[in-house]
Amino acid sequence: MPKQCYICEKKPIFGNTISHAHNVRSRKFNPNLQSIKILEKGTVKRVSVCTRCLRSGKVQKAL
């Protein structure tokens, strides 16, 4: 399963870590994904959804 949100397709982005001595290293920022069961078109699916989509109510959790 890719590190990508099922709803908004948010995925890892790349940036730099810069120390006080200005040593620059590459790093990756991963989205905060939660694996949940959602209800989609009457069927239950287990997908990875970011916390932003969960909090804003863009998905309906399966009970």
Secondary structure, DSSP 4 states (H G I P E B T S, - for coil): --SS-TTT----EEEEEE-TT--EEEEEE---EEEEEEEETTEEEEEEEEHHHHHHT-S-B--
